[in-house]
Structures are given as structure tokens and as C-alpha cells.
Amino acid sequence: GSPFGPNLRAFAIYLRFAHAISLERLARLMSDLLGLAISEGALVNILDDSRPAFARQTSLIRARLLGGSILQSDETSVRVGKRNWWTWVFHHGDDCCFVIRPSRGKDVVAEFLGDVRPDFWVSDRFAAQMGWAKTDNQVCLAHLIRDAQYAIDAGDTAFAPGLRRVLQQGCAIGRRRVPCAA
């Protein structure tokens, strides 16, 4: 049997993925800190064995996201090897799912949504994230606040400061709201 019980497995997964510790260093840490001699290959097997549990949870999170009436999304670049890929996040108040793909295009959104279209979609104004809502799109207020700040930084003293203040007040009001029951 494996010398790794559920707690040590969880610890290895946590160190590997939350702290980006290489397999070589992780094996050394297990030896130095816990007196547990474990090879990099054994660590790979432990991580591979956890894939079905994570896939199951990802599927449940995705189903909850797609079962709601509102979906929010954003994307940002990430280096994979020597290339730019994209980390997409799909979320609402209770759940989020990250998807990393080599594309920044609508194909990523289409893959995530399948045939589902939420009533409302919140995103920045990036074209790949527009047009997915059945009812309406909402521009992300955090992105608008950031854009207002860019205008302020560029010298706008007439319009952008007031706009930023109103958007920040709107966000504060939203945080005080009691969520509706589904």
C-alpha cells in the first residue's frame, strides 16, 4: 500500500498546485520534513490518482454555474512553455471554474457553455464574451472602474472621477444586498 494516507495526499496536492513546488523539491520536502522517502514518480502517480475526484467536482461546479440565470466571465494571459495561453474564469456569486486554453476566442466560451445560454452575462467588452446572454449583457463594473482610473491617470478631471465614484458606490450597494434565493 501507499505510505500516503488521505492527509498526506492532500498535503502533496496542496504544495504542488497551491505553491507550485516542483516534484523534485516536493520529494525532498517530504523526506526532510516528514522523513518519508518518496520518488518523483510516486508523487506523479498520487497526483494522477486525484484527477477523477477533481474532474467530478469540476463537473458539479460547471453544472451549478450553467444552472444559474447569471454568468460572469473574464480571461487573462498565462505563459505555458514559451507560448501565451489564456486562463478563463466563469463564475457567479457561489462558484467559479477556471479553464486554460491556447485560445482567447469564442470557441472557449462555446465549449464551456455547450447548448446553455444564461439569462444575463457579465463581462468586459471583449468580443469573445459578448452575445451569449438570452436576455442582456452587463459590462463588468470593476473593468469600468479601471477604465475610469486610466482616464483620470491620463488627466481627465471633469468626467472620470465622478463616474468612478458612482461605480464604486454601486459596487458597495451590491455588496450590502442580501442574495435572492434561487
Steps between C-alpha positions, in 0.01 A plus 500: 500500500592862463670667795280797414173516690231751400656783703845458347346473153312825560819662633697393190226628266482827694876558487525405133213712370442780753871571543632377163764283662684285248484123534871485581464754782178337622673163533784670689254681730322175581832346590644796692185600690317171543772237463301348214707374208282533190606520138388759247329218310298404807398863539389510135290188564341660806415812302365295209285294738334823618386599149161319508401666828593844367326432167184397688503820706573712191200344328276578798625861516444544126146361532420747781642787294296402196187449713493864612348798325816715517850413384810716519823447308844642442828386350865584545822381341721234655832359380499131413849402398606775261150585378214717619188309599192637672357439844124542483280528807127436493329587825206633696456577868550145625716309253780549250673284244837569339575382147847534346512488120734616222212709364348831600213449256128426520578129461600486869169650610305275263680193638424602860134587438401222262132564418436705815448876481464689829241776527766757588872513422746728680836563335732763364438617147725238339321366190545130586293555816217696340173365364460195724213624719139413422377828650780754541869568558638701794839664467721408795505794741853419619619536140315831466655626825843404367427680171387811690826489698698482174317814384576673832866399471502645147381835637117490489377708793150574367318173438700194610530581874123530540440190291747300708335618822149401378623157386676441833181597686302259284742219583477582872120487483520166321722355774242598765210332321361179640522235224172373361415134551520306176 
